[in-house]
Amino acid sequence: MLFQDRDDAGRQLAAALVKYKGRHPVILALPRGGVPVAAEVAGRLQAALDLVLVRKIGVPMQPELAMGAVVDGEQPVIVRNQDIIDLTGVSEETFEAICKEELVEIDRRRRRYLGNRARSDVKGQVAIIVDDGIATGATTLAAIRALRKRGPKELILAVPVAPLETLQKLHGEVDAIVCLDTPRDFGAIGYYYRDFSQVSDDEVIAILKRFPAGKTAARAP
């Protein structure tokens, strides 16, 4: 399956999630790439939109390769991809140093994207985590575990594309998974989009303005 762009992927994903519309879900996007996808879902489901501030902890010489991930919070949730750490020989000191750098970036994003915006309360609610795709699953797993601590009634993972092996690892962490394509030879998320250009901070901020805190918003024309 090939998506035109993140908006197209979001519209197709929303169609697969329409059964949740009457349950008043909270849509939680992983910035930045997951935000345009989640906006289409939130618009179609008439749902509130919020962010999960999570950052990949990349291998020093290969930053796109996740050796872990960290999620914002009073006590940040850190997930280690031990297989990658062992394979690359990264020390605990290096891991901790990169983790601290990513927490600094999370703080920057929180201030830039959210400011004083009230956060959505997911306790007792149906929460749907949305991203533009999953590769290793490290950032997704960190986001899931952080949201579990917030007590949702039901936790759904929804993405346009992901490798089946990764989804199998995540299956026990959520109540349901909705994924439109699970290619055998995955490669990278960008292979499944005609336009996979980087999402800017300004785009994230503009999308959030369409969805006032705790309220629904119509899709932009």
ROSE-4610 file (N, C-alpha, C; in Angstrom, 1 decimal, always signed):
// ROSE-4610
residu = [M/M/M/L/L/L/F/F/F/Q/Q/Q/D/D/D/R/R/R/D/D/D/D/D/D/A/A/A/G/G/G/R/R/R/Q/Q/Q/L/L/L/A/A/A/A/A/A/A/A/A/L/L/L/V/V/V/K/K/K/Y/Y/Y/K/K/K/G/G/G/R/R/R/H/H/H/P/P/P/V/V/V/I/I/I/L/L/L/A/A/A/L/L/L/P/P/P/R/R/R/G/G/G/G/G/G/V/V/V/P/P/P/V/V/V/A/A/A/A/A/A/E/E/E/V/V/V/A/A/A/G/G/G/R/R/R/L/L/L/Q/Q/Q/A/A/A/A/A/A/L/L/L/D/D/D/L/L/L/V/V/V/L/L/L/V/V/V/R/R/R/K/K/K/I/I/I/G/G/G/V/V/V/P/P/P/M/M/M/Q/Q/Q/P/P/P/E/E/E/L/L/L/A/A/A/M/M/M/G/G/G/A/A/A/V/V/V/V/V/V/D/D/D/G/G/G/E/E/E/Q/Q/Q/P/P/P/V/V/V/I/I/I/V/V/V/R/R/R/N/N/N/Q/Q/Q/D/D/D/I/I/I/I/I/I/D/D/D/L/L/L/T/T/T/G/G/G/V/V/V/S/S/S/E/E/E/E/E/E/T/T/T/F/F/F/E/E/E/A/A/A/I/I/I/C/C/C/K/K/K/E/E/E/E/E/E/L/L/L/V/V/V/E/E/E/I/I/I/D/D/D/R/R/R/R/R/R/R/R/R/R/R/R/R/R/R/Y/Y/Y/L/L/L/G/G/G/N/N/N/R/R/R/A/A/A/R/R/R/S/S/S/D/D/D/V/V/V/K/K/K/G/G/G/Q/Q/Q/V/V/V/A/A/A/I/I/I/I/I/I/V/V/V/D/D/D/D/D/D/G/G/G/I/I/I/A/A/A/T/T/T/G/G/G/A/A/A/T/T/T/T/T/T/L/L/L/A/A/A/A/A/A/I/I/I/R/R/R/A/A/A/L/L/L/R/R/R/K/K/K/R/R/R/G/G/G/P/P/P/K/K/K/E/E/E/L/L/L/I/I/I/L/L/L/A/A/A/V/V/V/P/P/P/V/V/V/A/A/A/P/P/P/L/L/L/E/E/E/T/T/T/L/L/L/Q/Q/Q/K/K/K/L/L/L/H/H/H/G/G/G/E/E/E/V/V/V/D/D/D/A/A/A/I/I/I/V/V/V/C/C/C/L/L/L/D/D/D/T/T/T/P/P/P/R/R/R/D/D/D/F/F/F/G/G/G/A/A/A/I/I/I/G/G/G/Y/Y/Y/Y/Y/Y/Y/Y/Y/R/R/R/D/D/D/F/F/F/S/S/S/Q/Q/Q/V/V/V/S/S/S/D/D/D/D/D/D/E/E/E/V/V/V/I/I/I/A/A/A/I/I/I/L/L/L/K/K/K/R/R/R/F/F/F/P/P/P/A/A/A/G/G/G/K/K/K/T/T/T/A/A/A/A/A/A/R/R/R/A/A/A/P/P/P]
num = [1/1/1/2/2/2/3/3/3/4/4/4/5/5/5/6/6/6/7/7/7/8/8/8/9/9/9/10/10/10/11/11/11/12/12/12/13/13/13/14/14/14/15/15/15/16/16/16/17/17/17/18/18/18/19/19/19/20/20/20/21/21/21/22/22/22/23/23/23/24/24/24/25/25/25/26/26/26/27/27/27/28/28/28/29/29/29/30/30/30/31/31/31/32/32/32/33/33/33/34/34/34/35/35/35/36/36/36/37/37/37/38/38/38/39/39/39/40/40/40/41/41/41/42/42/42/43/43/43/44/44/44/45/45/45/46/46/46/47/47/47/48/48/48/49/49/49/50/50/50/51/51/51/52/52/52/53/53/53/54/54/54/55/55/55/56/56/56/57/57/57/58/58/58/59/59/59/60/60/60/61/61/61/62/62/62/63/63/63/64/64/64/65/65/65/66/66/66/67/67/67/68/68/68/69/69/69/70/70/70/71/71/71/72/72/72/73/73/73/74/74/74/75/75/75/76/76/76/77/77/77/78/78/78/79/79/79/80/80/80/81/81/81/82/82/82/83/83/83/84/84/84/85/85/85/86/86/86/87/87/87/88/88/88/89/89/89/90/90/90/91/91/91/92/92/92/93/93/93/94/94/94/95/95/95/96/96/96/97/97/97/98/98/98/99/99/99/100/100/100/101/101/101/102/102/102/103/103/103/104/104/104/105/105/105/106/106/106/107/107/107/108/108/108/109/109/109/110/110/110/111/111/111/112/112/112/113/113/113/114/114/114/115/115/115/116/116/116/117/117/117/118/118/118/119/119/119/120/120/120/121/121/121/122/122/122/123/123/123/124/124/124/125/125/125/126/126/126/127/127/127/128/128/128/129/129/129/130/130/130/131/131/131/132/132/132/133/133/133/134/134/134/135/135/135/136/136/136/137/137/137/138/138/138/139/139/139/140/140/140/141/141/141/142/142/142/143/143/143/144/144/144/145/145/145/146/146/146/147/147/147/148/148/148/149/149/149/150/150/150/151/151/151/152/152/152/153/153/153/154/154/154/155/155/155/156/156/156/157/157/157/158/158/158/159/159/159/160/160/160/161/161/161/162/162/162/163/163/163/164/164/164/165/165/165/166/166/166/167/167/167/168/168/168/169/169/169/170/170/170/171/171/171/172/172/172/173/173/173/174/174/174/175/175/175/176/176/176/177/177/177/178/178/178/179/179/179/180/180/180/181/181/181/182/182/182/183/183/183/184/184/184/185/185/185/186/186/186/187/187/187/188/188/188/189/189/189/190/190/190/191/191/191/192/192/192/193/193/193/194/194/194/195/195/195/196/196/196/197/197/197/198/198/198/199/199/199/200/200/200/201/201/201/202/202/202/203/203/203/204/204/204/205/205/205/206/206/206/207/207/207/208/208/208/209/209/209/210/210/210/211/211/211/212/212/212/213/213/213/214/214/214/215/215/215/216/216/216/217/217/217/218/218/218/219/219/219/220/220/220/221/221/221]
x = [+0.9/+0.0/+0.9/+0.5/+1.3/+0.3/+0.7/-0.1/+0.5/-0.4/+0.0/+0.8/+0.3/+1.0/+0.4/+0.8/+0.2/-1.3/-1.7/-3.2/-4.0/-3.5/-4.1/-4.1/-3.0/-2.9/-3.9/-4.0/-4.9/-6.3/-6.7/-8.1/-8.4/-7.5/-7.7/-7.7/-6.9/-6.8/-8.1/-8.6/-9.9/-11.0/-11.1/-12.1/-12.1/-10.9/-10.8/-11.1/-11.2/-11.4/-12.8/-13.6/-14.9/-15.8/-15.6/-16.4/-16.2/-15.1/-14.9/-15.5/-16.1/-16.6/-17.6/-18.5/-19.5/-19.0/-17.8/-17.2/-16.4/-16.4/-15.7/-14.3/-13.5/-12.1/-11.2/-10.1/-9.0/-8.0/-7.6/-6.6/-5.2/-4.2/-2.9/-1.9/-1.3/-0.4/+1.1/+1.9/+3.4/+3.9/+4.4/+5.0/+6.4/+6.8/+5.9/+5.1/+5.7/+5.0/+3.6/+3.4/+2.1/+0.9/+1.3/+0.3/-0.7/-0.2/-1.1/-2.0/-1.5/-2.3/-3.4/-3.0/-3.9/-5.0/-4.6/-5.6/-6.8/-6.4/-7.5/-8.4/-7.8/-8.5/-9.4/-8.9/-9.6/-10.8/-10.5/-11.6/-12.7/-12.4/-13.5/-14.2/-13.5/-14.1/-14.7/-14.6/-15.0/-14.5/-13.2/-12.5/-11.5/-11.2/-10.1/-8.8/-7.8/-6.5/-5.5/-4.5/-3.4/-2.1/-1.0/+0.3/+0.8/+1.6/+2.5/+3.9/+4.6/+5.9/+6.9/+7.3/+8.2/+9.4/+10.6/+11.7/+12.5/+12.9/+13.8/+15.2/+15.8/+17.2/+18.0/+18.7/+19.3/+20.8/+21.2/+22.6/+23.5/+24.6/+25.4/+25.8/+26.3/+26.8/+25.7/+24.5/+23.4/+22.1/+21.8/+20.8/+19.4/+19.1/+17.8/+17.6/+18.6/+18.5/+18.2/+17.0/+16.6/+17.1/+17.9/+18.3/+17.5/+16.4/+15.5/+14.6/+13.8/+13.0/+12.6/+12.2/+11.9/+10.6/+9.7/+8.5/+8.4/+7.9/+7.8/+6.9/+7.1/+6.3/+7.0/+6.3/+6.9/+8.1/+7.8/+8.8/+8.9/+9.9/+9.9/+10.0/+9.2/+9.2/+10.3/+11.3/+12.4/+12.3/+12.3/+12.3/+13.7/+14.3/+15.6/+15.4/+16.0/+16.0/+17.3/+17.3/+18.5/+19.3/+18.5/+19.2/+20.1/+19.6/+20.4/+21.5/+21.3/+22.4/+23.5/+23.2/+24.2/+24.9/+24.1/+24.7/+25.7/+25.4/+26.2/+27.3/+27.2/+28.2/+28.1/+26.9/+26.8/+26.8/+27.6/+27.7/+26.5/+26.4/+25.3/+25.4/+26.7/+27.0/+26.5/+26.8/+26.4/+24.9/+24.3/+22.8/+22.2/+22.7/+22.1/+22.3/+23.5/+23.8/+22.8/+22.6/+21.7/+20.3/+19.9/+18.6/+18.3/+19.3/+19.2/+19.0/+19.8/+19.6/+18.2/+17.6/+16.3/+15.2/+15.5/+14.6/+14.6/+15.8/+15.9/+15.0/+15.1/+14.3/+12.8/+12.4/+11.0/+10.5/+11.4/+11.0/+10.8/+11.7/+11.5/+10.2/+9.9/+8.7/+7.4/+7.5/+6.4/+6.1/+7.1/+6.9/+6.5/+7.1/+6.8/+5.4/+5.0/+3.8/+2.6/+2.8/+1.7/+1.6/+2.7/+2.6/+1.8/+0.8/-0.1/-1.4/-1.4/-2.5/-2.8/-4.1/-4.5/-4.4/-3.9/-3.7/-5.0/-5.2/-6.4/-6.4/-7.4/-7.5/-8.0/-7.1/-7.4/-7.9/-7.9/-8.4/-9.8/-10.0/-11.4/-11.9/-11.0/-11.5/-10.9/-11.4/-10.8/-9.7/-8.5/-7.3/-6.8/-6.6/-6.0/-4.7/-3.6/-2.3/-2.1/-1.7/-1.5/-0.2/+0.5/+1.7/+1.6/+2.7/+2.6/+3.2/+3.6/+4.1/+5.0/+5.4/+6.2/+7.3/+8.6/+9.7/+10.1/+11.0/+11.4/+10.4/+9.6/+8.6/+9.0/+10.3/+10.8/+10.0/+9.9/+9.1/+7.7/+7.1/+5.7/+5.5/+6.4/+6.3/+6.4/+7.3/+7.4/+6.2/+5.6/+4.4/+3.2/+3.1/+2.1/+2.2/+3.4/+3.6/+3.3/+3.7/+3.5/+1.9/+1.2/-0.2/-1.0/-0.5/-1.1/-1.1/-0.1/+0.0/-1.1/-1.6/-2.7/-4.1/-4.2/-5.5/-6.5/-6.3/-7.4/-8.2/-9.5/-10.4/-9.9/-9.5/-9.1/-8.0/-7.0/-5.8/-5.7/-5.8/-5.8/-4.5/-3.8/-2.7/-3.2/-3.0/-3.5/-2.4/-1.9/-0.9/-1.2/-0.8/-1.0/-0.2/+1.1/+2.0/+3.0/+3.3/+4.2/+4.6/+5.8/+6.2/+5.4/+4.9/+4.1/+4.9/+6.1/+6.9/+6.9/+7.0/+6.9/+5.5/+4.5/+3.1/+2.9/+3.5/+3.3/+4.0/+5.1/+5.7/+4.9/+4.1/+3.4/+2.0/+1.6/+0.2/-0.3/+0.6/+0.2/+0.2/+0.6/+0.7/-0.5/-1.4/-2.6/-3.8/-5.0/-6.2/-6.6/-6.1/-6.4/-5.3/-5.1/-4.2/-4.9/-4.9/-5.4/-4.3/-3.9/-2.8/-3.3/-3.1/-3.6/-2.7/-1.4/-0.5/+0.6/+0.9/+2.0/+2.9/+3.7/+4.5/+5.6/+5.9/+6.9/+8.3/+8.7/+10.0/+9.8/+10.0/+9.5/+10.4/+11.7/+12.6/+12.4/+11.7/+11.6/+10.2/+9.7/+8.3/+8.1/+9.2/+9.1/+8.8/+9.2/+9.0/+7.5/+6.6/+5.2/+4.4/+5.1/+4.5/+5.2/+4.3/+4.8/+5.5/+4.8/+5.4/+5.6/+6.8/+7.1/+8.1/+7.8/+8.6/+8.4/+9.4/+9.4/+8.3/+7.7/+6.6/+7.3/+7.0/+7.7/+7.0/+7.7/+7.1/+5.8/+5.9/+4.8/+3.6/+3.8/+2.6/+2.0/+2.8/+2.2/+1.4/+1.9/+1.2/-0.1/+0.0/-1.2/-2.3/-1.9/-2.9/-3.5/-2.7/-3.3/-4.2/-4.0/-5.0/-6.3/-6.4/-7.7/-8.5/-7.8/-8.3/-8.1/-8.9/-8.8/-8.7/-8.0/-7.7/-9.1/-9.1/-10.3/-11.6/-11.5/-12.6/-12.4/-13.4/-13.3/-13.2/-12.8/-12.7/-13.0/-13.5/-13.8/-12.5/-12.4/-11.2/-11.1/-9.9/-9.7/-10.1/-10.7/-11.1/-9.9]
y = [-1.2/+0.0/+1.2/+2.2/+3.5/+4.6/+5.5/+6.7/+7.9/+8.8/+10.0/+10.9/+11.0/+11.8/+11.5/+12.2/+11.8/+12.1/+13.2/+13.4/+12.3/+11.8/+10.6/+9.4/+9.2/+8.0/+8.2/+9.5/+9.7/+9.5/+9.9/+9.7/+8.2/+7.4/+6.0/+5.3/+5.8/+5.2/+5.6/+6.8/+7.2/+6.4/+6.0/+5.1/+3.8/+3.3/+2.0/+2.1/+3.4/+3.6/+4.2/+4.3/+5.0/+4.3/+3.0/+2.4/+2.9/+3.7/+4.3/+5.7/+6.2/+7.5/+7.8/+6.9/+7.0/+6.8/+6.4/+6.2/+7.4/+8.5/+9.7/+9.5/+9.0/+8.7/+10.0/+9.8/+10.9/+10.4/+11.2/+10.9/+11.5/+10.6/+11.0/+10.8/+11.9/+11.8/+11.9/+11.1/+11.2/+12.2/+13.4/+14.4/+14.0/+14.5/+15.4/+14.7/+13.6/+13.0/+12.4/+12.0/+11.5/+12.5/+13.8/+14.8/+15.0/+15.2/+15.3/+14.1/+12.9/+11.7/+11.7/+12.0/+12.0/+13.1/+14.2/+15.3/+14.8/+14.0/+13.5/+12.5/+11.7/+10.8/+11.5/+12.5/+13.3/+14.0/+14.6/+15.3/+14.3/+13.2/+12.2/+11.6/+11.4/+10.8/+11.8/+13.1/+14.2/+14.1/+13.9/+13.6/+14.7/+14.7/+15.6/+15.1/+16.0/+15.7/+16.2/+15.4/+15.8/+15.1/+15.4/+14.8/+13.9/+12.9/+12.1/+12.5/+13.2/+13.7/+12.6/+11.9/+10.8/+11.0/+10.6/+10.7/+9.4/+9.1/+8.0/+8.3/+7.2/+7.3/+6.6/+7.3/+6.7/+6.3/+5.3/+4.9/+6.0/+6.3/+7.5/+7.6/+6.5/+6.6/+6.3/+6.0/+5.7/+6.2/+7.5/+8.0/+7.5/+7.1/+6.5/+5.2/+4.5/+3.2/+3.3/+2.9/+3.2/+2.1/+2.6/+1.7/+1.9/+2.7/+3.0/+4.2/+4.6/+5.8/+6.3/+7.6/+8.2/+9.0/+9.0/+9.8/+10.8/+11.9/+13.0/+12.6/+13.2/+13.0/+13.3/+13.4/+13.6/+12.6/+11.4/+10.3/+9.8/+10.3/+9.9/+8.4/+7.9/+6.4/+6.2/+5.3/+5.0/+3.5/+3.3/+1.9/+1.6/+0.5/+0.1/-1.0/-0.9/-1.9/-2.7/-3.6/-4.2/-5.0/-5.5/-6.2/-5.3/-4.0/-3.0/-2.5/-2.3/-1.9/-2.9/-4.2/-5.2/-5.3/-5.2/-5.4/-4.2/-3.0/-1.9/-1.6/-2.2/-2.1/-0.7/-0.1/+1.3/+1.1/+2.0/+1.9/+2.5/+2.2/+2.8/+4.3/+4.8/+6.2/+6.9/+6.3/+6.9/+6.9/+5.8/+5.7/+6.8/+7.0/+8.0/+9.4/+9.7/+11.0/+11.4/+10.4/+10.7/+10.8/+10.0/+10.1/+11.5/+12.1/+13.4/+14.5/+14.3/+15.2/+15.1/+14.0/+13.8/+14.4/+14.3/+15.0/+16.5/+17.0/+18.5/+18.8/+18.0/+18.3/+18.1/+17.1/+17.0/+18.2/+18.8/+20.0/+21.2/+21.3/+22.3/+22.2/+21.0/+20.7/+21.0/+20.6/+20.9/+22.4/+23.2/+24.6/+25.2/+24.7/+25.3/+24.9/+23.6/+23.1/+23.4/+23.2/+23.2/+24.4/+25.0/+26.2/+25.9/+26.7/+26.5/+25.7/+25.1/+24.3/+23.2/+23.1/+22.0/+20.7/+19.6/+18.3/+17.5/+16.7/+15.8/+14.8/+14.6/+13.6/+12.3/+11.2/+10.0/+8.9/+9.3/+8.4/+7.9/+6.6/+6.1/+6.3/+6.8/+7.1/+6.0/+6.0/+5.3/+6.2/+5.7/+6.5/+5.8/+6.6/+6.0/+6.7/+5.9/+6.4/+6.3/+7.5/+7.5/+8.0/+7.3/+7.8/+7.5/+8.0/+7.9/+6.5/+5.7/+4.4/+3.9/+2.7/+2.1/+1.3/+1.4/+0.6/-0.4/+0.0/-0.9/-1.0/+0.0/+0.0/+0.6/+1.0/+1.5/+2.7/+3.7/+4.9/+4.6/+3.8/+3.4/+2.7/+1.8/+1.1/+2.0/+3.0/+3.9/+4.8/+5.2/+6.0/+5.1/+3.9/+3.0/+2.9/+2.6/+2.4/+3.6/+4.8/+6.0/+6.3/+6.0/+6.2/+5.3/+4.0/+3.1/+3.6/+4.3/+4.8/+5.9/+6.4/+7.4/+6.9/+5.5/+4.9/+4.9/+4.8/+4.8/+3.5/+3.6/+2.4/+1.4/+2.0/+1.1/+1.9/+1.1/+1.8/+1.1/+1.9/+1.4/+2.0/+1.2/+1.7/+1.7/+2.8/+2.9/+3.6/+2.9/+3.4/+2.9/+3.7/+3.3/+2.1/+2.0/+0.9/+0.5/-0.8/-1.3/-2.7/-3.2/-4.6/-5.5/-6.6/-7.5/-8.0/-8.2/-8.7/-7.6/-6.4/-5.3/-5.3/-5.4/-5.4/-6.6/-7.7/-8.9/-8.6/-7.9/-7.6/-6.6/-5.7/-4.7/-5.2/-6.3/-6.8/-6.9/-7.4/-7.6/-6.3/-5.2/-3.9/-3.1/-3.4/-2.6/-3.5/-2.8/-3.6/-4.0/-3.2/-3.4/-2.7/-3.2/-2.6/-2.5/-1.3/-1.1/-0.6/-1.4/-1.1/-1.5/-0.5/-0.7/-1.6/-1.7/-2.5/-3.0/-4.3/-4.9/-5.6/-4.9/-5.5/-6.4/-7.5/-8.5/-7.9/-7.3/-6.7/-5.2/-4.8/-3.4/-2.3/-2.3/-1.2/+0.0/+1.0/+2.2/+2.8/+3.5/+4.1/+4.9/+5.7/+6.7/+6.0/+4.7/+3.9/+3.8/+4.0/+3.8/+5.1/+6.2/+7.5/+8.1/+8.7/+9.4/+10.7/+11.4/+12.6/+12.3/+12.2/+11.9/+13.0/+14.3/+15.4/+15.7/+16.2/+16.4/+17.4/+17.1/+18.0/+19.0/+20.3/+21.4/+21.6/+22.3/+22.8/+23.6/+24.5/+25.4/+24.6/+23.6/+22.7/+22.1/+21.6/+21.0/+22.0/+23.2/+24.2/+24.6/+24.7/+25.1/+24.0/+22.8/+21.7/+21.7/+21.9/+21.9/+23.1/+24.2/+25.3/+25.0/+24.0/+23.6/+22.7/+22.2/+21.3/+21.9/+22.9/+23.5/+22.4/+22.6/+21.6/+21.1/+19.8/+19.1/+19.1/+19.8/+19.9/+19.3/+19.1/+18.5/+19.7/+19.4/+20.4/+19.8/+20.5/+20.0/+20.0/+19.2/+19.1/+20.4/+20.8/+22.0/+21.8/+22.8/+22.6/+22.4]
z = [+0.0/+0.0/+0.0/-0.8/-0.9/-0.6/+0.3/+0.7/+0.0/-0.4/-1.1/-0.1/+1.1/+2.1/+3.5/+4.5/+5.9/+6.0/+5.3/+5.3/+4.7/+3.6/+2.9/+3.9/+4.5/+5.4/+6.6/+7.1/+8.2/+7.8/+6.6/+6.1/+6.1/+5.5/+5.4/+6.8/+7.7/+9.0/+9.8/+9.6/+10.2/+9.8/+8.5/+8.0/+8.8/+9.1/+9.8/+11.3/+11.8/+13.2/+13.5/+12.5/+12.6/+13.7/+14.0/+15.0/+16.4/+16.6/+17.9/+18.0/+17.0/+17.0/+18.2/+18.4/+19.4/+20.8/+20.9/+22.3/+22.8/+22.0/+22.4/+22.8/+21.9/+22.2/+22.3/+22.9/+22.9/+21.9/+21.0/+20.0/+20.5/+20.6/+21.1/+20.0/+19.5/+18.4/+18.8/+18.1/+18.4/+17.4/+17.9/+17.0/+16.6/+15.4/+14.6/+13.6/+13.0/+11.9/+12.1/+13.3/+13.6/+13.8/+13.8/+14.1/+12.9/+11.7/+10.6/+10.4/+10.6/+10.5/+11.6/+12.8/+14.0/+13.8/+13.2/+12.9/+12.1/+11.0/+10.2/+11.0/+11.8/+12.6/+13.6/+14.3/+15.3/+14.6/+13.4/+12.7/+12.3/+11.8/+11.4/+12.6/+13.7/+14.8/+15.8/+15.4/+16.3/+17.7/+17.8/+19.0/+19.4/+20.7/+21.2/+20.7/+20.5/+20.0/+21.0/+21.4/+22.2/+21.7/+22.4/+22.0/+23.1/+22.6/+23.5/+23.2/+24.1/+23.8/+24.1/+23.0/+23.1/+22.1/+22.5/+21.7/+21.6/+20.4/+20.2/+20.8/+21.4/+21.9/+20.8/+19.9/+18.8/+19.1/+18.4/+18.5/+18.0/+18.7/+18.4/+16.9/+16.3/+14.9/+13.9/+14.4/+13.5/+14.2/+14.3/+15.1/+14.8/+13.5/+13.2/+13.8/+14.2/+14.8/+16.3/+16.7/+18.1/+19.1/+20.1/+21.1/+22.4/+22.2/+23.3/+23.0/+24.0/+23.8/+25.2/+25.2/+26.5/+26.3/+27.3/+27.2/+28.4/+28.1/+29.1/+30.2/+31.4/+32.6/+33.8/+35.0/+36.2/+36.5/+36.1/+36.1/+34.7/+33.9/+32.5/+32.3/+31.4/+31.1/+30.0/+30.4/+29.5/+29.1/+27.8/+27.3/+26.6/+27.0/+26.3/+25.3/+24.2/+23.2/+23.4/+24.3/+24.7/+23.6/+22.7/+21.6/+20.8/+20.5/+19.8/+20.6/+21.9/+22.8/+22.8/+23.0/+23.0/+21.6/+20.5/+19.2/+18.9/+19.3/+19.0/+20.1/+21.3/+22.3/+23.0/+23.0/+23.6/+25.1/+25.8/+27.2/+27.9/+29.2/+30.0/+30.1/+30.2/+30.3/+29.0/+27.9/+26.6/+26.5/+26.8/+26.8/+27.6/+28.9/+29.8/+29.2/+28.6/+28.1/+27.0/+26.0/+24.9/+25.4/+26.4/+27.0/+27.6/+28.2/+28.8/+27.7/+26.6/+25.5/+24.9/+24.8/+24.3/+25.2/+26.5/+27.5/+27.4/+27.0/+26.8/+25.6/+24.5/+23.3/+23.6/+24.4/+24.8/+25.5/+26.4/+27.1/+26.2/+25.2/+24.2/+23.4/+23.0/+22.3/+23.1/+24.4/+25.3/+25.3/+25.5/+25.6/+24.3/+23.2/+21.9/+21.4/+21.5/+21.0/+21.9/+23.2/+24.1/+25.0/+25.4/+26.2/+27.5/+27.7/+28.9/+28.5/+27.3/+26.9/+27.9/+28.3/+29.2/+28.5/+29.2/+28.6/+28.7/+27.8/+27.8/+28.9/+29.6/+30.6/+30.0/+30.0/+29.4/+30.4/+31.7/+32.7/+32.5/+32.4/+32.1/+30.7/+29.8/+28.4/+27.5/+26.3/+25.2/+24.6/+24.6/+24.1/+22.9/+21.8/+20.6/+20.2/+20.3/+19.9/+18.4/+17.8/+16.4/+16.0/+15.0/+14.4/+12.9/+12.2/+10.7/+10.3/+11.3/+11.0/+12.1/+12.1/+13.2/+12.5/+13.0/+12.5/+13.6/+14.5/+15.6/+16.7/+16.9/+17.9/+19.3/+19.4/+20.7/+21.1/+20.3/+20.7/+21.0/+20.2/+20.4/+21.7/+22.0/+23.3/+24.5/+24.4/+25.5/+25.6/+24.5/+24.5/+25.2/+24.8/+25.3/+26.8/+27.3/+28.7/+29.5/+29.0/+29.7/+29.8/+28.7/+28.7/+29.6/+29.7/+30.6/+32.0/+32.4/+33.7/+34.0/+32.9/+33.1/+33.2/+33.1/+33.4/+32.4/+31.1/+30.1/+30.3/+29.9/+30.0/+28.9/+27.8/+26.6/+25.9/+25.5/+24.8/+23.4/+22.3/+21.0/+20.3/+19.5/+18.7/+17.3/+16.6/+15.2/+14.3/+13.3/+12.4/+11.0/+10.0/+8.6/+8.2/+8.7/+8.2/+9.3/+9.4/+10.4/+10.0/+10.4/+10.1/+11.1/+10.6/+11.4/+12.6/+12.5/+13.7/+14.8/+14.5/+15.5/+16.2/+15.4/+15.9/+16.8/+16.5/+17.4/+18.7/+18.8/+20.0/+20.9/+20.2/+20.9/+21.2/+20.7/+20.8/+22.3/+23.1/+24.5/+25.3/+24.7/+25.5/+25.3/+24.3/+24.1/+24.0/+24.0/+23.9/+22.4/+21.5/+20.1/+19.2/+18.0/+17.1/+15.8/+15.2/+13.8/+13.0/+12.0/+11.0/+9.6/+8.7/+7.4/+6.5/+6.8/+5.9/+6.8/+6.6/+7.3/+6.3/+5.6/+4.5/+5.1/+4.4/+4.9/+4.9/+3.8/+3.7/+3.9/+5.2/+5.6/+5.0/+5.3/+4.9/+5.8/+5.4/+6.2/+6.0/+7.0/+6.9/+5.6/+5.3/+4.2/+2.8/+2.7/+1.5/+1.1/+2.1/+1.9/+1.6/+1.4/+1.2/+0.0/-0.9/-2.1/-1.5/-0.6/+0.0/+1.5/+1.9/+3.3/+3.9/+3.4/+3.8/+5.3/+5.9/+7.4/+7.8/+8.9/+9.4/+10.3/+10.2/+10.9/+12.2/+13.1/+14.4/+14.1/+13.1/+12.8/+12.4/+11.6/+11.2/+12.4/+13.3/+14.5/+15.3/+15.5/+16.2/+15.5/+14.2/+13.4/+13.6/+13.5/+13.7/+15.1/+16.1/+17.5/+17.7/+17.0/+17.1/+16.6/+15.6/+15.1/+16.1/+17.1/+18.1/+19.5/+19.9/+21.3/+22.3/+23.4/+24.4/+25.0/+24.9/+25.5/+24.6/+23.4/+22.6/+21.2/+20.5/+19.1/+18.1/+16.9/+15.9/+14.5/+13.6/+12.3/+11.5/+10.5/+9.7/+8.9/+8.7/+7.9/+6.4/+5.8/+4.4/+3.5]
